[in-house]
Each structure stands twice: as C-alpha cells, then as structure tokens.
Amino acid sequence: MCTNLLKTAVWNIEGLTTDKINDPHFNKIISQFQIISFIETWTNDVDVNEISIPGFCFVDSNNRKKHHKARRNSGGINIFAKNSISKGIKKLPKYHTDILWIKIDHNFFKLDKDIYIATVYMSPESSSTNTTGLEPIYDKLLADVVKYSNLGHIIVQGDFNAYTNTKPDFIAFDNSCTSNQDDLQYISDQNIPRNNLDTKLVNNSGKYLLNLCKESSLRILNGRTIGDLHDLDLDVYVNMKKINTKKDIFSELYTCEKDPKMFWNILNKLSRQKSNNKENESLPQEDFIQFYKKLNNCDINHNSFHSKIIKDFDSLKEKFNLSHVTDDLTHLSSEITIEEIVTAIRLIKNGKSTSADMISNEMLKMQSPS
C-alpha cells in the first residue's frame, strides 16, 4: 500500500517525441511526480505503443484522428504513472477525444474516497478542429463531473485555452441570507480569494469554464496555490514550462523538406528562441551541415524520378545516330560573331542590378555599335 504524498502534474508537451523523452531535463522534471499527464502529444494509437518512459508505466491515452490534409496529428492526451503506484490507477471509459478520465483507487492509497481526475485539452477557438464548437465538449465534461462527483472527489486539469480575466468562478453574493431558505439541501457558494493575473479579455472558452465551475462547485487552482497568492514563481512552475530548445526546433527541419513555408517558420522560431542556459546558447555547426547534406542527397537507386530521367535519356541516345549529323549543325561549334553579341545586348532588360564590375545593362546598350 502507498501512504506517501501523491503528486500529479499536466504538461502541454507540444509533441511527445523520443528526443524529449531522452532529454535529461525532461526526466528530471517528471521524476518529481507520481502521475504525469501529457497533452498535445500529437500521437496516434500506433505511436503510443512505442513510447517508453523510464520508471513510468503507461496508463491510458486518447488520440484524435489525423486529418487527411494535415502534416501531423493534433491534440492527444497520454497519462503515465510511476511503476510503484500503477496498480492503484484505473482507466475509465472514454466518450470524447479531448477528455480522459482516470481513477485513483482509495483502497490502494488509503483514502476516504476514490479520486477521479480528468485531463482535458481544448483547442483554441480559431482552430479548424473545433467543427462543432466548444459548448458540446464542456457539456460532456460537466455531465462527467456530475456523475463522478457522486462517487468520489474530482480534479479537472489540462489546457482549456481559456481566458477568465478577473471574473469570479463562483456565484457572487450567494450566502445563506439571500438563498432560498426552503431548500434545506442548498449549499451556498464560497468566495475563495484568487490572485488572477490574466489581463486578457474573457473568451468563449473562459465563459464556459467559469460556468462549469459555478454549476459544479469546482474552483480554478491558478492563483490560489502557494506562491500564486504572493505573485511568486516556484521552481517547479518554472521547470514545468514546455521545453522548446533550439535542438528540438532544429529537429523539425527534417519534416519540412517539401514545405518552404514551414521551413521559414521554423527558422524564424529559431531566431526568436531565447537561450535560458549555456547548453542552448549555440547550435552545433555540424547539425546544419548534416541537414543540408541529407536535403541535397540524391540516391539514384532509390529515386524514381531520377531513374526515369536516366532511362529516357538512354533511350533518346540510342535513337539519335551521330552519323546523321550534317553540316547544318556545324554552326554550333563556330565562333561567336560581333553581330550576335550586339543582338544579345539589345535583348537584355533595363533596370537590372550590376555585377561586381558595376557595368549596367543600360551602359552596354549605349556603348554597343549601331
């Protein structure tokens, strides 16, 4: 049985890749937690089976179907638990690709009740994946919260892409003096102080999230934990920010060989990247060399287009008999005449930049013989 403090965390990882799993900083962060939930993993059902994190056991995943025009998967939720407590974590039925529930067994952890944890990822409102809008997702989440709250304690975590500003997540002025005294089962909302530093305007996802809290008596944790109330940055919160090193960004170049727009977006991302430690201050020159060697490498034996060109050229060479060459082609090997040069000069365009000799096309035209 497990009686120690149970720590859980959620991380918007923006791609759960092998490079990140093998990163020492990544492993140092997740080692602080017994349950770690990754969102925006960009994985599919096949990728999940290949993911292995040392010291952790795979619990469950929920992956979106890849759009036929998309370069990669979107969304994705993966949950892992340390091997020592994996038997106390139970997966629950899945009814939506953006919501994943697990149960913390009260018998294993010696708790008064089971704990039901929902990991949620809401795409931004402008995302093309929001074909049905946000309301159906929040309605399903509320229904699950109501169902599981009758069985145990509830924790909802994730990335809602919601801006709540300083709006309350409770019913204001809801106290026993103003509530309906005839309803003996009614429990008034509690006004818990929250140091919310969200200055953006409330968006639709924020409105749905605030309503969800009011209807289910849940409270937003941001601004109410140790450090938040005093506007302090705890080391764990700093470390849990997504790792997006120059090496990670550069690895994306290998996926955009035929997409110039994506190529330049990645280079711009590299230029904006701010190094937080010496390890990321510079990118090895050899990485760039190897990338362009691979980019310009052409294996004739495995390049169908190249093979077709060679085949067509050989076929053309067989059909072309050099013995048929007549004197009509001798002018190709003759010297270039002044008249030909003058004609070529007259055809060049004006307004073009000069070369190293600083002689413009206009100067050549003015000096050419009439």
Protein Blocks (a to p, Z undefined) as FASTA:
>chain_A
ZZbdcddddddeepaafklmmpmklmmmmmmpmbdcdehklpafklmmmpccehiacfbd
cdddddfkbmbdeejidddddfklmmmpccdddfbfkbccddddfklnopabdcdddddd
dddfklmklmnojmlmmmmmmmmmmmmmmnmccddedjehiaekjadfbdehiafklmcf
klmkbccddddddddfbfbdcdfklmmmmmmmmmnopacfehpaghjlnopacfklmmmp
ccddfklmmmmmmmmmmlmklmmmmmmmmmmpccfbfklmpccfklmmmmmmmmmpccfk
lmmklmmmmmmmmmmmmmpcfklpcfklmmmmmccdfklmmmmmmmpcehiacdfkopaf
klmmmmpcZZ
